[in-house]
Amino acid sequence: MKSTNPYTQEIVFETKEFNSEQIQEKLKLADKAFYSWRKINIKDRTKIFSKLSDILENHAEEWGKVMTLEMGKPISQSIAEIQKCAWVCRYYAENAESQLQSKIIETDAQKSYVRYDPLGVILGVMPWNYPFWQVIRFAVPTLLAGNTVILKHAGNVMESAKNIEKAFDLAGLPKNCFINLPIKHDKIEDIIRNPIVKGVSLTGSKPAGASVAKIAGEEIKPSLLELGGSNALAVFEDCDLKKTAETVISARFQNTGQSCIAGKRLLVHENISKQFLELLKQKVEKLKSGNPMDKEIFIGTLARVDLAKDLEKQMQKSLDQGATLLIGGKRENAYFEPTILTNVTTEMSVFKEETFGPLLACVTFKTDEEALDFINKSEFGLGASIFTKDKNRMEYFIENIKDGAVFVNELVKSDPRLPFGGTGISGYGRELSENGIKAFVNKKTVYIA
């Protein structure tokens, strides 16, 4: 399994894949570790994750460089990602005990309550776009709940997966409570069907999610899916144009646009569209592209050449359908210029499909009702942003947007204090906050007469 630097196209790391016997042995070790880990007092568990937050911060630059080499994320953003992981560790270290406390419910019983017991070994299938964050936000609450975790990470970020495993080890997590499995996709089904595995969390594409959900469903095992998104950014006449433009740039172009929660469909009121698009164009022109190891760079490469080619095909198909290229549009190997398309319609590829890269599709609207229709006219349902000062409009859109999250005058982002997840083909279940730590527990009813 090889990691190819998308900026230089050089192979930077190689990892030997586990065979079936090695996988089975690791599953047995994780299962054995579960029965001792679950007995450890929650106060002692949280101490480990407090230490983990410090370890992540101390190694942020070292491990961030590896991340950048593997998948092309600008180095400053790689470091920031690992620092955010430290935040989620600290959040759960401070809150896990209260979140897992039994819930007393008054009934006719002498005592009745709900307790939250761990399930066992949980499989995490994680993507390459946020190599640390996707894993940590799943693994930390799952472990703190008393489960053990096995990780199937993306094949191009195996070195980052090793560093995550190393971080848990340095923090003092008991051996085999977190195990990284260097394997390919063809091994996932057998792992899910293995009786040792009690649940699965996947962050990835719709096809991958559908496959995992089908297998887990056949085995009657819980699954949590965080899939793709095509978030809308709705810009109204009364917004703060300058601040909104800056937010839109971050929403679409951070991580070189490779984010499920990136703002991908820009909806602008027709009365301000010309002014706003010109402002956006000026800001895009100032974005620095280049070697992602340079801390001044904001736009790196896409993670692989084939991903850049796919984005180019989506763009070209939409141009053929009548869209207009406002800025960008050029590709070289895995690099894709920051791009804005205007005159986009709802039938075009860049509106209907998820665009995973630095391409923004712009549509204009006339009324609030039309804007809402555009926002909801998507099979995805991860999140949406609206930019307005009108409180009545805010309430109207908050109530009627079907997505899993609505952010007002801000980009959609994950926060450990808030539940995170989508609707439609963006998946089901919720990560982070109290929801995340209870994603893989037995909510056990206890009734004492």
N, C-alpha and C positions, 0 to 999 in steps of 0.2 A: 504494500500500500504506500503510494508515493505522494508527497506534498510538493507541488510545483509552484514556485514563486510566480504569480501572475504578471508581475512587472518585468521580470527578466526572462521568464519561461525556463528557468533552471530548476532542476530537482534539488530541493533543500533538505528534505528529510525522507527517510524510508522506514517503514514499520512492517514487521512480519505478522501476517494474519494468523489468528488462532484457528486451530482445527477443531473438529467436533468434540474430540476427547478433552481438549483443553477448556472448551466452553463448558462442558458438563462438570468438570472439576471445579471451575470458578463458581458455577451456580450452587454447587454443594457447599462450597466455602462460605458464600454469601448467606445461604440458608442457615448454616451452623452459627454464623456470627449473629444472625437475627435474634436467636434465642437468648444470647447473653446481652446483646445491645439493648433489647427492649426492657431489660430489668434494671438498667442504669437509671438512677434518679434524674429527673428532668433538670434539676439544678446543675448536676454534673455534666449533663449533655450540653447545656447552654454555654458552659465555660469553654468547651472545645470550639464552639462557633464564634465566641468572642475572640479567641486566639486566632481563628481562621481569618477573621476580618483584618487583623494586624498583619498576618502573613501575606495576604493578598495585596495590601497596600505596600508592604516592603518589597515585594517582587513585581510590582506593577510594570515597571519599565522593562525588566528582564523578560517577563512572560509576554508583555505587550509586543516586543520586537519579534518574538516567535510567531505570534498571531499575525502580524503584518507580513512577515515572510511567507506564511502559509496561504493567506487569502486576500492580501492586498489592502487591508483597511489602513487608512492614514494613521501613523504611529500615535499621534496625540489622541485620536479617538480610541485606539486600542488600549492605551493607558487609562483613559477615562472609563472604558468598559470594565476593566478590572477593579477600578476604584468604586464603581457602582456595585459590583459584586460584594465588596467589603461592606457597603451600606446594607444590603439585604441580609448579610450574615449578622450584622449588629442589630438590625431590626428584630429578627427572629430570636436572637439571643436574649433580647430584652423583653420579648412579648410571648414567647412560646409557652411558658409556664401558665400564664393566665388564659391563653387561647385553648389550651388542652385540659383545663380544669373541667371536671364533671359539671353538667348543667342540672341543677335541681328543678324538678317540675312538680308542682303541687297536684296530687290526685287523692283518691280515696285510700291510698296505701299509707302505711306508717312512714315509708320513705320511697320516693321514686326519682330516678334521675337518668341522665344519659352520660355514658362515659365514652371516651375516644381511644380505642385500642388500635395498635398498628396491625397491618395485614401480613407483612412478611417482606419478601424480596420484590422490589418494584423495578421494572425496566424503563429506562429513559432513552428514547431515540431522538437525537438532537442534530440540528443543522449547523452549517459552517458560518452563517452570516454574523452571528454573535457567539463566537466559540466558547467564551467563558460564561457570559450572562445567561444564555439559554440553559446551560447545565446547572449553574449555581442556583438560579431561581426555582428550579425544580427539585434539585437534590437536597438543598439545605432544609426546607420545611419538611420534606419527605423523611429525611433522616431524623430530624428533631422529633417527629411524631413517633419514632421508634422503629421505623422500617429500615431495611438495608437497601442499597441501590446498586444496580448494574447499569453501565452506560454503553450504549452503542452510538458513538459519535460519527460525524461525517468523515469519509475517507481522506479528504484533503486537509484535515486539521488534527491528525493523530498526535502530533507533537504537543499541541495545546491540550489535548485530552490527557496525555501523560503528565503535563504540568498541573492540571486540575487534581489528578490523583495524588501527585506529590504534595500539593497544598493541603489536602485532607490528612495525609500522613504526617506532615510537619505540625499540623494543629493538634495531633494526638488522637485522631479518630481511631478507634480500635481496628485492627487489621481485618480486612475483608468486609467491612461495613460499606465501603464504596469501592467498586471494582470496575475498571475500564476494560472493555472487551474490544480489541482491534479486530473487527470483523466487517464483512460486507453485507449488503442488504439481503442477500439470499439466505442468511442465517437467522433472520429475525423471526420468521414464522415458527420455526422449531423452538425458539426460546420462549415465545409467548405461549405456545402450547405446552411447554414443560410444566408439570404440576408444581414445581418449586416457585415459579413466578406467579405472583398474585395480582398484578396489575401493570398497566403500561401507560406512559405519558409520551406523546409524540409532538414535536414541533416540526412542521415541514409543509409539504405540498398537499393539495387535495387528493391526488392519486395515492400518495403514501398514507395519508390519513384514512382514506376509505378502505385501503387494504388492511391496515392495522385494526381499524374498528371492526371489520368483518371477522377477522381471526379472533380478536378478543371477545366479540359477541358470541361466536360459536363455542368458545370456552367458558362463557359466562364469567368473564373477568372485567373489572372496571377499567375504563380507558378515559384519558383526557387528551383532547386534540386542540392544538393551537396551530391553525393552518394559515393560508395566505390572506391577503387583504387588498382592497382597492379603495383606500380611504379618500373621502371627499374633503376638500377645503372650500368652504362656502364664504365668499367675501362680499359683504353688503356695503351699500353706499355710505353708511354712517360709521364705518370702521376707521381706526387710526391707520391710514394707508402705509406710513413708513414702518411702524411696528409690525403690521400685518405682513408686509413684504418680507421683512427679516425673518419672521416666523415661518412663512411659506418656504423660504430658501432652506431653512434648517429642516423643516418637515420633509421636504422632497430629496434633498441632496446629501444629508448626513449619511455616513457609511456608504458613500457613493450610490445612494438610492437603494441599497440592498437591505430592505427592512420590510417586514410584513405590515408594520403600522405606519409606513411612510405615507405622506399625502401624495396621492398619485393622480387624482382628478381635481383640477382647479375649476371651481365654479365662480364666476365673477359677474356682478350686476352690470348690465350693458352700459349704464350711464357712467361707470368709472373704468370700464374694461381697457380702454385705450391708455389712459393715464397709468393704471395699475400695471399693465403688461410692460409698458415702457420702463417703469421703475424696476420691475423684476428683471428685465433684460439687462439693465445697467448693473444690477447686483450679480447676476450670473456671469457677466463678462469679467467681473473682478475675482471670481473664485479661482484659487490657485490649484492647478493640476500638476502632477509630476510624480517623482519618486515618493511612494508612501512612507518611506523611512525618514523623510524630511519633515520636521515638526511644523513647518509653515504650510504644508500641503493640506488642502481640504478635500480635494477630489483625487482619489487613487484610481486603481483599476477595478474592474469586476473580478470576481474570484476565479473565473475561468474564461477562456476564449469562446467556448460554445455559448456561454451565457450572454456575452456581448453580441454574438451573432444572432441569437434569438431576439434580443431587444431590437437589433437593427431590422430584423424581419418585421416585427410588430410596427415599428416606425414607418418602414417603407410601405407596408400594406395600407396603413392609415393615410399616408401621403397620396397613394394611388386612389384612395377613396375620397380625396378632396381636402384633407387637412393641409395646413400651411406651416412651414418651418419658420419659426420666429428666430431661433438661435440654436447653434450646435448641429448635431446630426452626424458627425463624422466618427468613424471607428478605426482603431488601429490595434490589432491583436485583441487583448482583453480590455483596452482602454476605450471608453465611450464618452464623448464630449457631453457636458451638461446641456440638455436639450429641452426646448419648449415648443410644443405644437399648438397652434390655434385653429379656430374654425373646426373643432372636433365635434362630431355628432355621436349620439348614443349607440350607433351601429358600428362604429369603428373599433378596431382591435385594441387601441390604446385606452378606450373607455370600457369595453366589455371585459377585457382580460387583465390579469395582474401584470404590471410592468415592473420587473425587478432590476432596477438600475436608474441612472440619473436622467429620466425622461418624464416631463410633466405635460399632461394633456389638459388643454383649456377649453371650457365651454362657457358661454354667456347665458344669463337668464334675465327675465323681466320682473317676475313676482316672487314672493316668498313661497307660494304654492308650487311654482315651477322649480324653484331651487330644491325644495323638499323632494319633489318627484325625481330630480336628477340624483340627489344623494341616495335615495332608496332604490334607484334603478340599477341594482347590482346584486349578483348572487352572493357576493361577499358581505360581511357584516361585522368587521372588526372594530372600526371606530370612525368618527367624523369630527371635523373641527368647523365651528362657525365663528365669524368675526363680525361683531356688531356691538353697539352700545345700547340697543333697544332691549329692555328687560322683558317686555311682552314677547318680542320675537324670540329671545333666548328660551323662554318657557315653552313656546309653541314648538320649537325645533327639538328641545330636550325631550318633550313628551312624544313626538311623532317620528323621530329618527329610530330606525329598527336595530341599529348596531349595538355592540356590546359596550361601547363607551362614547360619550359626547364631551368634547372639550371646547370651552368657550374662550375665544381670544388666546388660544394656546394650541400647540401641536399635540397630537395624541402621543402619550408616552406611558411607559410602565413605571409604577411606583410601588414599592413593597407594602405600603400602607393601604393600597387600594386593590380590589379584585381586578384581574385581567383576563379577558377572553372574548370570544365573538359569538356571532349567530350565523345562520346560513352555512355556506361552505367555508366559512372562517373557523368552524369547529364548535366544540362544546366543552363545558366544564370551565372552571375558573382557577387561575393560579394566583399566587401572592396573597397578602393579607391573611385574615383568618381562614378564608376559603382555601388558600393554598396548603396550609398545614393540615387541613381536614380532607384533602382530596383523596387520600389513600388511607383512611381509617375505618374501622368498624364502629359506627355510631350505635353503641350497644345500649338498649333499653334495660334498666334494672328496676324491678318492682318488688318491694319488701312489704308483705301484708302485716 
